[in-house]
Amino acid sequence: MSKRPVEIGPTGIQTADNIESLRLARGVSQRQLAALVAELDRPLSHTAISRIERIRRRCDVDDLVTIAAAFGISPMTLLVPSGAAQETGHRG
């Protein structure tokens, strides 16, 4: 029995792009991000992070909040269109 493809909408795609862009901009590897997230009591393997970034896995709300916390930003920053994900979450 084959697996159903994961259906991910535009916001999920934007979130995946933002996570990857922010991670790369900060010079953090997928393994390092996985370790940061694990420190926040949300075990997420580097493979899971890779799958989120490649739009092969949904980023659920708990994942989103914990990834944002690991980066020290608001979860909203990961949801908005590109460019905003590279900001630190400050409003001005």
matplotlib code that plots the C-alpha trace (Angstrom):
import matplotlib.pyplot as plt

x = [0.0, 1.5, 1.5, -0.8, 1.2, 1.2, -0.9, 0.6, -0.9, 0.7, 1.2, 2.9, 5.2, 6.0, 6.7, 9.0, 10.9, 11.1, 12.5, 15.2, 16.1, 16.3, 18.3, 20.8, 21.0, 22.0, 24.5, 22.6, 22.7, 19.6, 21.3, 22.0, 18.4, 17.2, 19.4, 18.0, 14.4, 15.1, 16.4, 13.0, 11.3, 10.1, 12.2, 12.4, 15.1, 17.2, 15.5, 12.1, 13.5, 14.8, 11.4, 9.6, 12.0, 11.6, 7.8, 7.5, 6.2, 3.8, 5.0, 2.4, 1.7, 3.8, 6.7, 6.2, 6.2, 9.2, 11.3, 10.4, 11.4, 14.7, 15.4, 14.2, 11.5, 7.7, 6.0, 4.3, 7.7, 7.8, 4.3, 4.7, 6.0, 9.7, 12.1, 10.4, 11.8, 15.3, 14.3, 14.8, 11.2, 11.5, 8.7, 9.6]
y = [0.0, 3.3, 6.4, 9.3, 12.4, 15.1, 18.0, 21.3, 24.6, 28.0, 28.9, 25.6, 26.1, 29.7, 28.4, 25.7, 28.3, 30.7, 28.0, 27.0, 30.6, 31.7, 28.6, 29.2, 32.9, 32.1, 29.4, 26.7, 23.1, 20.9, 18.8, 21.9, 23.1, 19.6, 19.8, 23.3, 22.1, 19.0, 21.3, 22.8, 19.4, 19.0, 16.1, 16.7, 14.8, 16.5, 14.3, 15.7, 19.2, 18.3, 16.9, 20.1, 22.2, 20.0, 20.1, 16.4, 16.8, 19.2, 21.6, 21.4, 24.1, 22.6, 22.3, 25.8, 27.3, 25.4, 26.1, 29.8, 29.7, 28.0, 31.0, 33.5, 34.9, 35.0, 32.1, 34.7, 35.5, 32.0, 32.4, 35.6, 36.1, 36.0, 38.6, 38.8, 35.5, 36.9, 39.6, 38.9, 39.4, 43.1, 45.5, 48.9]
z = [0.0, -1.0, 1.1, 0.3, -0.8, 1.9, 0.8, 2.0, 1.1, 0.4, 4.0, 4.7, 1.8, 2.9, 6.4, 5.1, 3.0, 5.9, 8.2, 5.8, 4.9, 8.5, 9.4, 6.6, 7.3, 10.9, 9.9, 11.7, 10.4, 10.5, 13.2, 15.2, 14.9, 15.9, 19.0, 19.9, 19.5, 21.6, 24.4, 24.4, 25.0, 21.4, 20.0, 16.2, 14.2, 11.7, 9.1, 10.2, 9.8, 6.3, 5.4, 6.6, 4.6, 1.5, 1.9, 2.5, 6.1, 7.6, 10.2, 13.0, 15.4, 18.2, 15.7, 14.5, 18.0, 19.1, 16.0, 16.5, 20.2, 19.2, 16.9, 19.5, 17.2, 17.1, 15.4, 13.1, 11.6, 10.1, 8.6, 6.7, 3.2, 2.5, 3.8, 7.2, 8.3, 8.3, 10.8, 14.5, 15.3, 16.3, 15.4, 14.3]

ax = plt.figure().add_subplot(projection="3d")
ax.plot(x, y, z, "-o")
ax.set_aspect("equal")
plt.show()
